[in-house]
Amino acid sequence: QVQLVESGGGLVQTGGSLRLSCVASRTLFRMYDMAWYRQVPGKPREWVASVTSDGNTSYVDSVKGRFTISRDNAKNTVYLQMNSLKPEDTAVHYCDARPHGLAMDYWGQGTQVTVSS
């Protein structure tokens, strides 16, 4: 099992930036595919970005060119750099860890991102 702790959320104006961090407890972090999701009340959780254990990244269309996901295996940490933020980015953002090749997800507690117009 792995514990995930997110941080870095907050209140920012339209066009601003935030960097989310997610620290994982497991020493085999490098073997996990990592992802960020977000959720607003009353809507399903939405996938935002992923980085695989071998460093391949992918993004939902709505954040391409604005968000960057990265990982530092030495620090057991995955990041989400969010630039040019929009009010529609407002959501609780969750970190997800999945052992590569397995259908098993671990979630953090979430961090709130609020973008004011």
DAQUIZI-V904926 format. One record per run of one state. SS is the DSSP state (H for helix, E for strand, C for the rest). FROM is the first residue (numbers start at 0). TO is the last residue. If there is no record, write none. Layout:
SS FROM TO
SS FROM TO
This chain:
C 0 2
E 3 6
C 7 8
E 9 12
C 13 16
E 17 23
C 24 27
H 28 30
E 31 38
C 39 44
E 45 50
C 51 55
E 56 58
C 59 59
H 60 62
C 63 65
E 66 71
H 72 74
C 75 75
E 76 81
C 82 85
H 86 88
C 89 89
E 90 98
C 99 103
E 104 106
C 107 109
E 110 115
C 116 116
